[in-house]
């Protein structure tokens, strides 16, 4: 397997896809990634909640955490592989903290990592658990290695600068027999493939879903992994793959994605009812769930 982190240090040549928010490069082995890194090493570990406005709270509660099916999928994935009560749980990229709040309610000892000041402050004050504003690769975590039963990365691995380093660091946090759970968009699935097809068909003029899947904005999607790449990453991190599957789930309301595609509020209102019906009839698998166990 390619060292996909090293590829980002030696990017050259023309991108395969030139999108509105990013340029996407493709390695000889097929890894898809953009040429943008977030300056996470410059972040202060102090959590500043001064920017947590009512509008931001509304966004966290009504958009970021608006899909109850997503939360239930996460809880059920954990239950399939381990018990929750009295387990020590680390959620990397905990956002507004809803998942860890449920884990806490079910008797787990929880800790969150979140680099967004407003989301970290919200999770900490709303749900009453500790949140640390440091990347999982930070030296700070070395004293915590081998202390967690469950580590999760829900819709996180596509955002990080170096996915291989992130997964290795996450695996270090697990006790022997501990469980790592990841969900993320899947490159083998319909949306990415349709985006590639429409990009090719229109000579790059209409990349459809690719524009929603990659972004060079802060903490945007930097890479979309395939099933084979994810399996290889877990195995190189010393984990036994227990579950690897695709499934249907959208992180945000349908209107969020429609606005990115058609960029017209009026057209969004017209299309929204049809989109709801479409996904009831055709629950297209767009994401993957990966579960690994530390040997």
KAHU-V530195 format. One record per helix or strand of 2 or more residues. SS is the DSSP state (~ for helix, > for strand). FROM is the first residue (numbers start at 0). TO is the last residue. If there is no record, write none. Layout:
# KAHU-V530195
ss;from;to
SS;FROM;TO
SS;FROM;TO
This chain:
# KAHU-V530195
ss;from;to
~;3;6
>;16;17
>;22;25
>;31;33
~;39;41
~;53;63
~;67;80
>;87;91
~;97;104
>;108;112
~;116;126
>;130;131
~;138;143
>;147;153
~;162;171
>;173;185
~;189;200
~;209;212
>;222;224
~;226;235
>;238;246
~;253;261
~;264;280
>;286;293
